Structures are given as structure tokens and as C-alpha cells.
Amino acid sequence: MEPKKRIFSGIQPTGTLTLGNYIGALRNFKLLEDEYDCVYSIVDMHALTVRQNPTALRKACLTVMSLYLAVGLDPDKSLIYFQSHVPQHAELSWVLSCYTYMGELNRMTQFKDKSARNADNINAGLYTYPVLMAADILLYKADLVPIGADQKQHLELSRDVAERFNKVYGDVFVVPDAYIPKVGGRVMSLQEPTRKMSKSDPEDTYIAMLDEPSAIRKKLRRAVTDSENAIRFAPENKPGVSNLMSILSTLRGITLDEVASLYDGKGYGVFKDAVADAVIETLAPIQERFRRFNSDKAYLEEVMTHSARRAEAIAAKTMAKVRRKVGLAATRL
Ligand code: TYM
């Protein structure tokens, strides 16, 4: 039998996760779990690129880990660990930064956005962030990387760096493909549906995975739509309605056409309530399991330690090869 192909993906532990994180990424982590050999990280070092409260960061790491488990990821099948527990991420990141051009990093739209938002702390980590992300992926020789559309540019950079390195040293890295859902790859803000849903925006613009049902319904009822009163998928002209249609389509497993034929003519109130029902029904069982996992610190510790050990075994092999190829001495004195 052919060995399974590998997946790597990660989520930053910054506060709670949103419905965008769930639909764009986390949901697919679970859907792909049986078909692939999966490595899922809580990328805590990436979170340091903006100033964090240490206590809140530690807590957020456990929150994200509990959410990984709550969506059903199975630690006997998938590795679930903290990025900072496997030192090879940082080690490879340094090497790869010597194979990444400043011109490439200058073009990253996320860097431009984040620098505008954190004008008083445009640190070097924010700039080299995509190199650490490339190291995450390439360390594990991942074939596929489930992500939302906003990470596509970073993934393309990882591919370019892998190809560049391979050209010089032979086939060291696997050149990874992105897995971006066709519907739901970019879940939009509920208040400004031309912007992506983001946890750094005001609370009424996003649904948090841990929001109470009443809050979810309230936010969706207040979601910005338009005055046409038609359920039709047209992201350019009807961004609000199209966003809600995508959410409903993904969560109910029906096509956008089916959403339109089910709800067109029924009015936005009925449609928004149907979206709220779908979101609440999806998140309620996840929230219940979340509470169980999040209060079991011993279990979380066991999973993270066990996974980190296995992750490090894979990472150390890749890193040994990289060291050899670039000419760093094989043993550390
Ligand atoms: P992060 O932590 O911002 O987001 C985690 C995942 O959620 C997706 N996502 C969305 N998808 C659809 N609609 C949205 N509104 C939305 N918001 C977020 C993101 O695309 C992402 O897949 N750099 C990454 C983390 C990372 C990583 C990696 C990912 C570090 N190393 C290696 C993959 C592989 C990030 O900041 O994602």
C-alpha cells in the first residue's frame, strides 16, 4: 500500500477562533484526517509577532488545542502540538531566511496590513513571519496544506522557497499544495462584508467558535445585507447575502444553488435565522466537547507532549538533511 500523503497546518493562538477559522481551516483538518497523515500545530511562535500578554497567550494555546480536539481531531491519528515545543521550526526558519529575498517579503499583503495596524511595533518577526510558516510546512514534507484564502500568498512563497532550495541541493523538500475550500475559503465580516472576518475587528463583525447561541443569532440578524431582498449568489454586488449563503452552504452540505432555491422569496429574516440555526447546531456540540477538554489539563499535556515528541522525530530528520546539504557540521559540539 502507498504510504499516506502528509498534511501540515497551523492556527495562531490569538484569543478565540472565529467561524472563519472553522470554515476556512479547522473543519477541513477534520474532514481530511483519515485520508492523510496529519500534523496540526498551534503556532505559538507566530503569535509573538504582535505583543502578547504571557498569561493570556498560554491560555489561548490551550484554548486552541482544546478546539482542535473538540472538532473531533484524534490524537492517535494526528499530531497536535505547540510549535515552540519542536525547536527545529526556528532552526529551519533561520536557514530558509537565507534563501528568501526581501523583495518577496516586501510583497506580502498580510505584512503590509499588519504593519499598518501595528505601526508602533513593525518588528523583524512580523516581516519574516512567512519564512517561519514555510519552515513549519517544509520540515514535515507536507504534500497538502489546508488553509483559508488569506494564506494563499504565504503558501506560494513556501513553494517558491522549496523549489529554490531543491534546485541548489537536490530534492530535499516536498513542494506543497494549498487546500482552500471553493466555498467558504474567505468568510467575510458580518458588518463590512467586503473584508475578511477577523478576530482583530470589533466583536459584532465576527462569530467566535465559543459564542453563546443567543449572541450568534443576534450577530447574524444584524448582519449587513442589501435592499434587494433576493437570495442570489453575487459576491461583487451582494457581498453580505453571498457570505451568508456560503456559510449556510458549507455547514449544511448543500450547494449555493440549493440555498438560493430553498430561501429565495422568503425574506432576509427567515434566511438569517436559517443561517443562525445552522451555525448554532454546528457549534453547540463542539462547544460542549471544548468545555470537557479544556478542563482536563492533564489530558492536554499528555497529547501535546506525546505529539511533540513524534513531531520532533520527523523534524529532526529533515533538519539533519538540511544541515548536511548546506554544509553545517553534522554534530553539535
Ligand atoms: P490564522 O491563525 O490567522 O488563521 C488560521 C486559519 O484560518 C483561516 N482563516 C480563514 N478562513 C476563511 N475565512 C476567514 N475569514 C478566515 N480567517 C482565518 C486562515 O487562512 C488559516 O488557514 N499564518 C497562519 C498560521 C500558520 C500556518 C502555518 C498555516 C503558521 N504556519 C503553516 C498553515 C501552514 C495564520 O496566521 O493563520
Residues whose N, C-alpha, C, O or C-beta is under 5 A from the ligand:
A	BS01	TYM	F8 S9 G10 I11 Q12 G20 N21 G24 A25 V43 M133 D136 I137 V145 P146 I147 G148 A149 D150 Q151 G184 G185 R186 V187 M188 K196 M197
